[in-house]
């Protein structure tokens, strides 16, 4: 039997990270549940044993069920029957298998029938699910909506909905509309308080809603009449059991075909307010989106893993000119770069997850007692790092997923273009990852302030100060120091007396420079602990050096007139219409 956890040493390495002890102790709050729940761990070793066993179960289900059903689901897809979504048969089998295995409510507290596992376990299951079927991750992975309820909703709402998520009910986040995509402050779906019914009622249309017919939905709606900006928006939870929404249609997509992307019509749909009015977009959606970006990044890494493995397998089996094609430099260079990017994006995924985990756990601690000054300072630092690394992760993991799927098809050649092999599906599935939950361009917008305020630079310098690497890789470390110096020079050149437009023009170059250096440090640190990362660390550092040098050359050879040059194209394009 195949197993996507046991066959992946990289996953097992990240599950055993030194920070796990701190994260588990924060999550378990002194292992206080051990006397109340027979499945609660008594100590760190007991907790880790539980995590490993559950990850093994997940790996088995993903390999033997999800991956097996993936082609059928991609071909069949969901349908709309009587205004409701009906999953493809394979999708329903996937859902049944994961629910039966007890893999719902992974991070939720035990008092809501959850497993109370750290976020890193949930992200890891997301990655394995996506390796099996990236489209299905968009159904199963949306249980992270429950974390928003757990963090911000009233006790009454939590008690009503969270046990249902733990029992396997699916979720959705209903944010976008026909005229409100990236610009969510333009949301128009109305929420009004009905005095007679003593409930909020929702009316309007939502579009491009992933798993839109889920049992429990978080809905962004305009609660303040006469407003047109973010201050008029609130967050609501809607229960599908009320039967007040209709699925108008399922979008016909390029990829992730098994995931129903719906257009929904709300007609006097009863809903419950989550948290405070007017904070829907400003506070709750931002939290929801950051969690979703972790999920999409895990999805992207899962696709990268599947792409790399399929290409590697084919390269060993395919014979040309009397030998396997993996023996040709043109092929083994592609595969080596694929592995370095895969392990690099995974390193960034779990580094970011650790930052999010620690600051979120401190938030939950603060609900029980006042944090000590050092705890509050630590929460603030990890919160800043999570805020900085989340868009960086989303940018790199999803762009690399597209590159990995592209390269996998290239290794397979003509065969990769055919539906006889799964890499064409990986290619189609990967394409959405750097679009939804914020395009790559929007991730740069979110990340650039951490360039200009020095968050990335400070973290890079900390990696340098704490550097661990094999003794014979000192030359590589010096390369990273040199790259950091080039990065500093570029940031200084762009930001010194520049207006916002100049910074925006070079934003992606500067953000990517920071990302390449950070990933290089993460792989170097891993190489110090495990020899299996040595080659990828060296290869990625070479790739990073080339990218940093390219960005530096462009920045230092550009001038203010470059912006006018590119603006001129706008006028030319108008003439082409």
Secondary structure as the mmCIF struct_conf table of DSSP 4:
data_model
#
loop_
_struct_conf.conf_type_id
_struct_conf.id
_struct_conf.beg_label_comp_id
_struct_conf.beg_label_asym_id
_struct_conf.beg_label_seq_id
_struct_conf.end_label_comp_id
_struct_conf.end_label_asym_id
_struct_conf.end_label_seq_id
TURN_TY1_P TURN_TY1_P1 UNK A 4 UNK A 7
HELX_RH_AL_P HELX_RH_AL_P1 UNK A 9 UNK A 15
TURN_TY1_P TURN_TY1_P2 UNK A 16 UNK A 16
TURN_TY1_P TURN_TY1_P3 UNK A 18 UNK A 19
HELX_RH_AL_P HELX_RH_AL_P2 UNK A 20 UNK A 28
TURN_TY1_P TURN_TY1_P4 UNK A 29 UNK A 36
TURN_TY1_P TURN_TY1_P5 UNK A 38 UNK A 39
BEND BEND1 UNK A 40 UNK A 40
BEND BEND2 UNK A 42 UNK A 43
HELX_RH_AL_P HELX_RH_AL_P3 UNK A 44 UNK A 61
HELX_RH_PI_P HELX_RH_PI_P1 UNK A 62 UNK A 66
HELX_RH_AL_P HELX_RH_AL_P4 UNK A 67 UNK A 76
STRN STRN1 UNK A 79 UNK A 81
TURN_TY1_P TURN_TY1_P6 UNK A 82 UNK A 83
STRN STRN2 UNK A 84 UNK A 86
HELX_RH_AL_P HELX_RH_AL_P5 UNK A 89 UNK A 100
TURN_TY1_P TURN_TY1_P7 UNK A 101 UNK A 102
BEND BEND3 UNK A 104 UNK A 108
HELX_RH_3T_P HELX_RH_3T_P1 UNK A 110 UNK A 112
TURN_TY1_P TURN_TY1_P8 UNK A 113 UNK A 113
HELX_RH_AL_P HELX_RH_AL_P6 UNK A 119 UNK A 132
HELX_RH_AL_P HELX_RH_AL_P7 UNK A 134 UNK A 140
HELX_RH_3T_P HELX_RH_3T_P2 UNK A 141 UNK A 144
HELX_RH_AL_P HELX_RH_AL_P8 UNK A 145 UNK A 152
BEND BEND4 UNK A 153 UNK A 153
HELX_RH_AL_P HELX_RH_AL_P9 UNK A 155 UNK A 166
TURN_TY1_P TURN_TY1_P9 UNK A 167 UNK A 168
STRN STRN3 UNK A 171 UNK A 174
STRN STRN4 UNK A 177 UNK A 177
TURN_TY1_P TURN_TY1_P10 UNK A 178 UNK A 179
STRN STRN5 UNK A 180 UNK A 180
BEND BEND5 UNK A 181 UNK A 182
HELX_RH_3T_P HELX_RH_3T_P3 UNK A 184 UNK A 186
STRN STRN6 UNK A 190 UNK A 194
TURN_TY1_P TURN_TY1_P11 UNK A 195 UNK A 198
STRN STRN7 UNK A 199 UNK A 210
TURN_TY1_P TURN_TY1_P12 UNK A 211 UNK A 213
BEND BEND6 UNK A 215 UNK A 215
STRN STRN8 UNK A 216 UNK A 222
BEND BEND7 UNK A 224 UNK A 224
TURN_TY1_P TURN_TY1_P13 UNK A 225 UNK A 226
BEND BEND8 UNK A 229 UNK A 229
HELX_RH_3T_P HELX_RH_3T_P4 UNK A 230 UNK A 232
STRN STRN9 UNK A 233 UNK A 239
HELX_RH_3T_P HELX_RH_3T_P5 UNK A 240 UNK A 242
STRN STRN10 UNK A 245 UNK A 250
BEND BEND9 UNK A 254 UNK A 255
TURN_TY1_P TURN_TY1_P14 UNK A 257 UNK A 258
BEND BEND10 UNK A 259 UNK A 259
STRN STRN11 UNK A 261 UNK A 274
BEND BEND11 UNK A 275 UNK A 276
TURN_TY1_P TURN_TY1_P15 UNK A 277 UNK A 278
HELX_RH_PI_P HELX_RH_PI_P2 UNK A 280 UNK A 285
HELX_RH_AL_P HELX_RH_AL_P10 UNK A 286 UNK A 317
STRN STRN12 UNK A 319 UNK A 320
TURN_TY1_P TURN_TY1_P16 UNK A 321 UNK A 322
STRN STRN13 UNK A 323 UNK A 324
HELX_RH_3T_P HELX_RH_3T_P6 UNK A 325 UNK A 327
BEND BEND12 UNK A 328 UNK A 328
HELX_RH_AL_P HELX_RH_AL_P11 UNK A 329 UNK A 368
BEND BEND13 UNK A 369 UNK A 369
HELX_LH_PP_P HELX_LH_PP_P1 UNK A 370 UNK A 372
HELX_RH_AL_P HELX_RH_AL_P12 UNK A 373 UNK A 412
HELX_RH_3T_P HELX_RH_3T_P7 UNK A 413 UNK A 417
BEND BEND14 UNK A 418 UNK A 418
TURN_TY1_P TURN_TY1_P17 UNK A 419 UNK A 420
BEND BEND15 UNK A 421 UNK A 421
TURN_TY1_P TURN_TY1_P18 UNK A 422 UNK A 422
HELX_RH_AL_P HELX_RH_AL_P13 UNK A 423 UNK A 430
TURN_TY1_P TURN_TY1_P19 UNK A 431 UNK A 437
BEND BEND16 UNK A 438 UNK A 438
HELX_RH_AL_P HELX_RH_AL_P14 UNK A 440 UNK A 452
TURN_TY1_P TURN_TY1_P20 UNK A 453 UNK A 454
HELX_RH_AL_P HELX_RH_AL_P15 UNK A 455 UNK A 465
TURN_TY1_P TURN_TY1_P21 UNK A 466 UNK A 466
HELX_RH_3T_P HELX_RH_3T_P8 UNK A 471 UNK A 473
HELX_RH_AL_P HELX_RH_AL_P16 UNK A 474 UNK A 495
TURN_TY1_P TURN_TY1_P22 UNK A 496 UNK A 497
HELX_RH_AL_P HELX_RH_AL_P17 UNK A 500 UNK A 529
HELX_RH_3T_P HELX_RH_3T_P9 UNK A 531 UNK A 533
HELX_RH_AL_P HELX_RH_AL_P18 UNK A 534 UNK A 557
TURN_TY1_P TURN_TY1_P23 UNK A 560 UNK A 560
HELX_RH_AL_P HELX_RH_AL_P19 UNK A 561 UNK A 576
#
